[in-house]
Amino acid sequence: MMSKKLLAEFIGTFSLTFVVLLSSATDKFPIPTPVFAGLTLGLFVYFIGNISGCHINPAVTLGLLSIKKIEVSEAVRYIIAQVAGAILALMVMNTLGADVTGQSFLKSKYVFVGEIIGTALFTFGIASVVLGKITSGIKGVIIGSSLLLGASFAVMIGAPGFLNPAVALGTNSLTITTLLGPIIGSIVGMQLYKYLITDKSSQKK
């Protein structure tokens, strides 16, 4: 069963990274990249959510680890599969002749803050699904919309809005800020929602 989970994470991360690469490489389809990313993630929640949980993001995996929703050994294997999927997406894109050289906006001094805030908003939404009482029928909508919201906030702040170290790697844009920003943001978002839920439960007793 673990091999199926890892394959699902590999396929999901490859698909998400490839969508971001394709969207960033063309101006023929005037829809913002965060919309494509949110749609892709939302659909994959339905596609593979019942197999692996559809993390397809090392930061999300580490955030879920921080609230004890995944074991350390499983988290490490998930992250390896996610990184492999992102690298394959980059390789395929290069094979198609695209020059993926990274993003110029990584020079912005607001990248770190934007990635933290954007990922915190994104994973706050994920935590509402994981820890809350969201019905299964709308989980993909909630999570996909949360990514769209978080990425949009990040971009408006001045960050690339990856909110995902694997996608940053797959787009040749992995730096210390696009690595640590999403990880910190994910832990903050997950922990904050857990705190709110725990506090609410304790008030009922």
Helices and strands as residue ranges (DSSP letters): H 2-25, H 33-52, H 58-66, H 72-95, G 104-107, H 111-130, G 136-138, H 139-157, H 165-170, H 176-204
